[in-house]
Structure formats: structure tokens, C-alpha cells
Amino acid sequence: MQTIRWAALALAGFLASAGAAVTVEVTSQPPLPVANLFVNPGLEEGDGTPAGWAVSASDPGVVDFSYRKTGGYRGAYLRMDAHGSTSNGYLSQPVRLAGDTLYRAGIRVRLRGGKMVLWLHAWVNERRFDERVYHTSWGALPLIPDFVNLDWTTSPDPEAWIWVGREFRTWPEQGSVNPHFGVFFERGSMDLDEPFIGLARTTLRLTAGGAPLARVVLYDEAGEVRWDSGTLAAGTTRLEQDVPDLPTDTRYRVVVTTRDGEETTQWHPHGE
């Protein structure tokens, strides 16, 4: 009889332990990954130029465009070659937006020389909305590479795809923006791919439960701590926490540590 009672207690303990497994749930609002508002954002569709995009220069005789289906950051991309400094050259597409909202915009660029610009502009009640980011390489300088090594300058690796982007807030009465990406009045050469425009910030809701919890930490993909519960009170078996104003251009990792030192990890969103 005593043996049966100890067996029953052991079984009860096992079931209690099994029922104390840690559960982690992560949701976001707006959901990650956020929608890319560009049409044909991968530049994959199109014949002579990417479908849905305008390709233009103030002086067409100065800037050449080449739409290539392979070899980009992912598949197709647009190459721009500027033979002088008297013209711009742009890949552009207007986008409808909501007023007084924080967005982010950017593009992958492989810059061999010259100056690349990300130009966000719009007319709003006869006022110009105008925000810009520049990215420069000395690779087009005549002294390079014969007299000056490119490595001696602050230029980016000409074979590397670099993300050039920024966050911007629309004005309350603003309903659109016209992003332009490309050559800005300097001789040079660049490749453009994977343009993006979408909401810049999200709120993550973290829910953890099960075994007694010791700590919950939220990291971004680069390993930076975005929120830390600190040491939780003894007996805590459930935690719900909203973490607002988080960038949408990364993934997040939640690490839950129990009182017995076990760690459970959850990524959001899953996969790439």
C-alpha cells in the first residue's frame, strides 16, 4: 500500500513538472514583417525597365541605365552609369501614405563611385516636403586606383550591397510621397535593388507562462537589449508585456529564464 502511495505521489510530481513547461508567445502590431508599399519592390517584373517604376535623368545623354535580370542583391537590379556631373538619374515611384505617421524608406546600393541620393519629396498645401540621405564613394576620382588606393578613402566596398535608408514622419495633411533613388550630379556608377517603404515602428506583446519565471529579455537581431524585465518576483508564473516603438527593420528574440535556470528562446517573426 505504501509503495502504491509513493508511486502515486511520484506520478503527480511528474505530471506537475510536465505541466510547468514554459510557453512563449510573441505578437506584433502592426504585424512583422510590415508590408512594402512599393509596386514591384524587388524590381523582378519588367522588360526594358522595372514595371511600376519611372527611370529618368535630367540629361539623358549623361546617365545610362541598364536593367539586368540577374546578379542583384536578389535577382534583377538597375544599373546607373553617370559620365559627368551635370545630371541626376533616378529610379522613382510615388506612394500613398497616411498623415502624421512614421515610415521608413531605403534601398540596397552597390556603389563603385560618385554620389547616391535617397530623396523623399512631396508638395503639401503648396509647401515642399523634402528629406534626403546621401551615400558617397571616391571610386570615380581619376586618381583612383593608379595613384590613390580606394581603401585609403572612406568609400564603401564597391562589391558590397549597402542599405541606405531613413525614417521620416509625414506631415498631418500629407497623403503621399515620391521617393527617388539614384545618381546625384556626380560622375560614377551604382547598382540599385530591393527598394522599401513601409511603417517604421511596431509594438511587440510578449506573453510567457508555465514554470516559475526568473527573467524575460527582448533582443533585436543584432543582440541589443530592447526590454528587460529584471529579476521577477518569486512565484511569478505568467508575464504579459507590451514593448512599444520598436523598429520594423529587424527580427526580435525573446529569452525566458526560469527559476531553475532553464532558458527558452522565441524568435519573431519566425524564419527570415
N, C-alpha and C positions, 0 to 999 in steps of 0.2 A: 504494500500500500504506500509506504514511504517512497519507494522507488518511483511509483506512478506519479506521486505528488511532485517530486523533484523534476521528473520528465515534463510534467505539465508546466511547471514554472519556467523551465529552460525554453520550452516551445513558446511560451508567452513572451519571454525576453527576446527571442529570435524574431518573432513577428513584430514586436515593438521596434526593434532595431531596423527591420526591413521597412517598416512604415515611416521611419525617420529619414529616409533618403532625401537629399537636398533637391529641390526643384527651382529652376531659374527661368524666368520669362522676361523678355525684353521686347517692348513695342516702341514705335516712334510716331510722332505726329508733327509735320507731315511724314508719311512713311518713307523709309530709306530703301533703296536709293531714290532720290527725288527725280521727278520727270525732267527730261531735257526738252525745252520748249522749242528748239530749232527743228525745222523740217529737214530730213536727211542729214542728221548731225554727224554721221560717220563719213559723209561725202562718198558713200558707196554707189549711189544711184546717179546716173547721168551719162551723157555721151561726150561732147566736146568740153563741157564744164559740169560741175556738180549740180544736179537738179535741185531747184528751190533756192539757189544762191545766185547773187549777182557777182560777176567778176569784171572789174573795170579799173582804168587808170586815167588820171587827168591828162596824161600824154601817152597814148597807146604806143608810140614809137620808141618809148624809153623802157617800158616794162613788158616783159614777155611772160606769158602764163602757160603752164603745161599741166594738164590733168592726167595723172597717172593712176592706173588701177591697182598696182602692187608696189610694195616697198615702203608704205607709210607706217605710221605708228600702229595702225590696224588696217591693212588693205590699202584702199585708194587714198590719195592725197593730192594737194595742189602745190605746184612749184611756182615760185615767182623769182624772176631774174631782172634786176634793175641795172641798166647800163649807164646810168647817170644819176644826178641828184636833183633833176628838175621835175620829177613826177612822183606822185604817190601811186599805189597799186593795191586794190582791196578785194577781199572776199567778204561779202556783206549779206545780211538778211534781217529785215525788220521783224520785231516780235511784239505781240500784245502782252502787256503786263498789268498788274494791279497797282493802284496808287499807294504811296506810303508803305512800301513793302521792301524788305531786304532781300536782294538777289545776289547771285554770284555769276560771273561770266568769265570765260577763258578759252584757251586753245593750246594744243601741242604745237611747238615750233622747233624746227631743226634749222639753226641759223649759222650760215657759213660766212656772213659778212653783211655790214650795213645796219640799218635800224628798223626794227619791227615795232608796230604800234597796235595796241588794242584800244579802239576808240568807241566809246559809248555816247551816243548823242540823240537828241530829240528836240523838237520845238514844242514848248508847253506854254500856251497862252502868250505867244509872242516872246517868250524867253527861251534861251538856249540851255538845255541840259547837256553838259559836256564833261565827261570824265575819261581819263586816259592812263595807259600804262605803256612804257617804252622798254624795249629789250635790245641791247646793242652788242655788236661784235666788230672787232677791228680787222676781221678777216679780209675785207675788201681793200684795205690800205695797200698801196703799191709797194711799200717796203716789206710786206709780208708775202712769202716766208723767206725771201732771199737775204734780207738784212735784219729783220726782226722776227723772232720766233713768236708764233701765236700764243704759246704758253707763257710768254713774258707779259702778256696783257691780261686784262680781266675778262676776256672773251669766253663765251661758253664753248664746250666741246662741239665742233662742227658736225660730229656724227651722232650726237645725243639729242633725244627729244626732250625739250624743256617745257614745263607747264607755265604759261603766262596768263595770269588772271587777277581778278579783284572782286571784292564785294562792293555793292552800291545800293543805295536806298532811293527808290523812286520818289518824286515829289507827290504830295497828296492828290493833285489834279492830273497826274501823268498817267497815260494809258498805254504807252508803248515806248520802245527804244530801238535804235538802229545800230547794232554792233558792226563795226568794221575791223577786220584783221588784215595786216599786211605791211607792205613797204611804205616807209615814210621818208621820202625825199633824200635818200642816200643810195649810192651805188652798192649793190650787194646781192645776195642770193639766200633764199629761205624756202622751207617746206612747211605746209600747214595741214593739220589733221585734227580730228576729234573736237570740234568746237562745242562748247557747252554754255547754256544759260538756264538757270533754274533757281528755286528757292535756296537761300543761303543758310538758314538755321532751322533746327528741329528740336523737339522736346522728347527725351527718352524717358519711358516709365520702366523702372526696374522692380521686379517682384521676385522675392526669394523666400523659400519656406522649407519646412521639414525639420531636420536635426537642429539643435540649438546653434544659433549663428553667433559668430565672433566678430566678423567684419565683412563689409562689401565694398569693393573698389571698382570704379569705372575708369578704363583706359581708352585712349584713342589708338589708332593703328600704329602710330609712332612710339607708343609706350608712355605718353604723357598722361598723368592722372587728371581726370576731368571731374571726379567726385569721389569722396572717401567718407564712409560712414563713421570712421574711427572705431574704437572698441565699443561693441554693443553691450547693452545691459544684460546681465546674467538671466537666462531663461527666455531670451528672445528667440522665437521660432518662426517669425514672419516679419518681413520688411517690405514696404512699398514706398517708392521714392520717385518723384518726378525731377529730372535734371534738365532745365530749360536752356535755350540759347546755345545749342551745340552746333558746330559746323556740319554741313551736309557732305563735305568732300572727303570723308574718311569713314572707316568702319570702327566699331566700338567693341571692346572686350570687357565683360563683367567677370570678376573673380570673387567667388563667395567662399569664405573660410569658416569652417565650423569650430565649435569649442574643442573638438578633439584634434584639430589641426588639418583636417581634410580640406582640399580645395576643389571647387567645381568651377569650370570656365564656360562661358557662353558668349559667342560672337553675334553681333548684329550689324548689318544683315548677314545671313549665312553666305558662305562662298565669296566669290569675287564681286 
